[in-house]
Amino acid sequence: MSKSLIRKQNTQKIVFAAILTALVIVLQYVSMALRFGMFSITLVLVPVVIGAATCGIWAGGWLGFVFGVIVLLSGDAAPFLAVDFLGTIITVLAKGTLCGIAAGLVYKAFAKKNKYLAVIAAAVTCPVVNTGVFLLGCLVFFLETIKSWGVAAGFTNVTSYMFIGLAGINFIIELATNIILSPVILRVLKFAKK
C-alpha cells in the first residue's frame, strides 16, 4: 500500500472520528430527556461502537472519553458529584473510556473471523463495561450513599438496588439499542462507502 493511500485512509478515519465526536456530544444532550429513574438512557454507546469498529481502538477510547466529559458537563452526574467529586470524575471518565477501548479490542479480536459477529460482540461489550465500571465506582466511592438511596426507594438490599434501581432498565435499553443499531449502521456505512 502506498504512503499516500495510507495517509488518505488515516485522514478519513480522523475525519470520521471527529464526526462521531460531534454525534456523541449531541446524542448525550438529547438522551438526557430519556430518563428511567435518576439517570438518562444513553444513546451514545452506538457511535462509540461504530467508531471503535471503523476507526480503531484509539477512536473507541476517545469517543468514550468524550462521552464521560459530556456526562460531567451536562449535569447528568450531579447526584454523585455532590457526594464525592473526585470519585465521580474518576468513575465517569473511566467507564466511558474503558467501554470504548473494550469495544475496540473485542471488535478487533473477532473481525478477522466475522465482521458481523465482531460488531455484535462489541455492541454487547460496550454497555456491559460501561455499566460494570459504573457499578464498581458505586461500590468504591458511593456505597453509603447508595445504601441510603436504596432504602429510600424501598429496597432492603443494596445489591438489588444497584442492579435493579440504578442500572436495571437503563442497561437493558442501552444493550438492546446497541445490539440493534450498531450492526445496522455499520452495514449502511459500508454499503455507502462502495
C-alpha positions as CSV (number, residue, x, y, z in Angstrom):
1,M,0.0,0.0,0.0
2,S,1.4,3.4,-0.9
3,K,2.1,6.1,1.6
4,S,-0.4,8.4,0.0
5,L,-3.1,5.8,0.3
6,I,-2.3,5.1,3.9
7,R,-2.3,8.9,4.6
8,K,-5.7,9.2,2.9
9,Q,-7.1,6.4,5.0
10,N,-5.8,7.8,8.2
11,T,-7.2,11.2,7.3
12,Q,-10.6,9.6,6.6
13,K,-10.5,7.9,10.0
14,I,-9.7,11.1,11.8
15,V,-12.4,13.0,10.0
16,F,-15.0,10.2,10.7
17,A,-13.9,10.1,14.4
18,A,-14.4,13.9,14.5
19,I,-17.9,13.5,13.1
20,L,-18.7,10.7,15.6
21,T,-17.3,13.0,18.4
22,A,-19.9,15.7,17.4
23,L,-22.6,13.0,17.3
24,V,-21.6,11.8,20.8
25,I,-22.0,15.3,22.2
26,V,-25.3,15.9,20.5
27,L,-26.7,12.4,21.4
28,Q,-25.7,12.8,25.1
29,Y,-27.6,16.1,25.4
30,V,-30.6,14.6,23.5
31,S,-30.6,11.5,25.6
32,M,-30.9,13.5,28.8
33,A,-34.6,13.8,28.0
34,L,-34.9,9.9,28.1
35,R,-34.9,9.1,31.8
36,F,-35.8,6.0,33.8
37,G,-35.1,6.7,37.4
38,M,-32.5,9.2,38.2
39,F,-30.3,8.6,35.1
40,S,-30.7,9.1,31.4
41,I,-30.6,6.3,28.9
42,T,-27.6,6.9,26.8
43,L,-27.7,6.6,23.0
44,V,-24.0,7.5,22.9
45,L,-22.7,4.0,23.1
46,V,-23.8,3.3,19.4
47,P,-21.3,5.8,17.9
48,V,-18.7,4.7,20.4
49,V,-19.0,1.1,19.0
50,I,-19.2,2.4,15.4
51,G,-16.0,4.5,16.0
52,A,-14.2,1.6,17.6
53,A,-15.1,-0.7,14.7
54,T,-14.4,1.7,11.8
55,C,-11.5,3.8,13.2
56,G,-9.9,1.5,15.8
57,I,-9.4,1.1,19.5
58,W,-8.0,4.6,19.9
59,A,-11.2,6.1,18.5
60,G,-13.4,4.0,20.7
61,G,-11.4,5.2,23.8
62,W,-11.6,8.8,22.6
63,L,-15.3,8.7,21.9
64,G,-15.9,7.0,25.3
65,F,-13.8,9.7,27.0
66,V,-15.8,12.5,25.3
67,F,-19.0,10.8,26.4
68,G,-17.7,10.9,30.0
69,V,-16.7,14.6,29.8
70,I,-20.2,15.5,28.4
71,V,-21.9,13.5,31.2
72,L,-19.9,15.5,33.7
73,L,-20.5,18.9,32.0
74,S,-24.3,18.2,31.3
75,G,-25.2,17.7,35.0
76,D,-26.1,14.1,34.5
77,A,-23.7,13.1,37.2
78,A,-24.8,15.8,39.6
79,P,-26.2,13.5,42.3
80,F,-22.8,11.8,42.5
81,L,-20.7,14.9,42.2
82,A,-22.4,16.2,45.4
83,V,-21.3,13.1,47.3
84,D,-17.7,12.6,46.0
85,F,-16.4,15.0,43.4
86,L,-13.1,13.2,42.6
87,G,-14.8,9.7,42.7
88,T,-17.4,10.9,40.3
89,I,-14.9,12.2,37.8
90,I,-12.8,9.0,38.0
91,T,-15.8,6.8,37.6
92,V,-17.4,8.7,34.8
93,L,-14.3,9.1,32.7
94,A,-13.1,5.6,33.4
95,K,-16.5,4.0,32.4
96,G,-16.7,5.9,29.2
97,T,-13.1,5.5,28.1
98,L,-12.9,1.8,29.1
99,C,-16.2,0.9,27.3
100,G,-14.8,2.4,24.1
101,I,-11.5,0.7,24.4
102,A,-13.1,-2.7,25.3
103,A,-15.5,-2.4,22.3
104,G,-12.5,-1.7,20.0
105,L,-10.5,-4.7,21.4
106,V,-13.4,-7.1,21.1
107,Y,-14.2,-5.9,17.6
108,K,-10.6,-6.3,16.6
109,A,-10.4,-9.8,18.1
110,F,-13.5,-11.1,16.2
111,A,-13.2,-9.0,12.9
112,K,-10.8,-11.4,11.2
113,K,-13.3,-14.3,11.6
114,N,-16.6,-12.5,11.1
115,K,-17.2,-8.7,11.0
116,Y,-20.9,-9.0,11.7
117,L,-20.2,-11.1,14.8
118,A,-17.5,-8.7,15.7
119,V,-19.8,-5.7,15.7
120,I,-22.4,-7.5,17.8
121,A,-19.8,-8.6,20.3
122,A,-18.5,-5.0,20.5
123,A,-22.1,-3.8,20.8
124,V,-22.6,-6.1,23.8
125,T,-19.3,-5.4,25.4
126,C,-19.6,-1.6,25.4
127,P,-22.7,-1.3,27.6
128,V,-21.5,-4.2,29.8
129,V,-18.2,-2.4,30.5
130,N,-19.9,1.0,30.9
131,T,-22.4,-0.3,33.4
132,G,-19.9,-2.6,35.1
133,V,-17.4,0.2,35.8
134,F,-20.3,2.4,36.9
135,L,-21.3,-0.2,39.5
136,L,-17.7,-0.7,40.6
137,G,-17.4,3.1,41.1
138,C,-20.6,3.0,43.1
139,L,-19.1,0.3,45.4
140,V,-15.7,2.1,45.8
141,F,-16.9,5.7,46.1
142,F,-20.6,5.9,47.0
143,L,-21.6,2.8,48.9
144,E,-23.1,4.5,52.0
145,T,-25.0,7.0,49.8
146,I,-26.2,4.2,47.5
147,K,-27.4,2.3,50.6
148,S,-29.5,5.3,51.8
149,W,-30.9,5.8,48.3
150,G,-31.9,2.2,48.1
151,V,-33.7,2.3,51.5
152,A,-35.5,5.5,50.4
153,A,-36.5,3.7,47.2
154,G,-37.9,0.8,49.2
155,F,-35.1,-1.7,48.6
156,T,-33.9,-3.8,51.6
157,N,-30.7,-4.9,49.8
158,V,-28.1,-2.5,48.4
159,T,-27.1,-5.1,45.7
160,S,-30.7,-5.3,44.5
161,Y,-30.9,-1.5,44.4
162,M,-27.7,-1.2,42.4
163,F,-28.7,-3.8,39.8
164,I,-32.4,-3.1,39.6
165,G,-32.8,0.5,40.7
166,L,-29.6,2.1,39.4
167,A,-28.6,0.0,36.4
168,G,-31.5,-2.3,35.5
169,I,-33.8,-0.8,32.9
170,N,-31.2,1.6,31.6
171,F,-28.8,-1.2,31.0
172,I,-31.3,-3.4,29.2
173,I,-32.4,-0.5,26.9
174,E,-28.8,0.5,26.2
175,L,-27.8,-3.1,25.4
176,A,-30.8,-3.6,23.1
177,T,-30.3,-0.3,21.4
178,N,-26.6,-1.1,20.8
179,I,-27.3,-4.7,19.6
180,I,-29.9,-3.5,17.1
181,L,-28.4,-0.2,15.8
182,S,-24.7,-0.8,15.7
183,P,-24.7,-3.6,13.1
184,V,-27.3,-1.9,11.0
185,I,-25.4,1.4,11.0
186,L,-22.1,-0.2,10.3
187,R,-23.6,-2.2,7.4
188,V,-25.2,1.1,6.0
189,L,-21.8,2.8,6.2
190,K,-20.0,0.0,4.4
191,F,-22.7,0.0,1.7
192,A,-22.5,3.8,1.3
193,K,-18.7,3.5,1.0
194,K,-19.0,1.3,-2.1
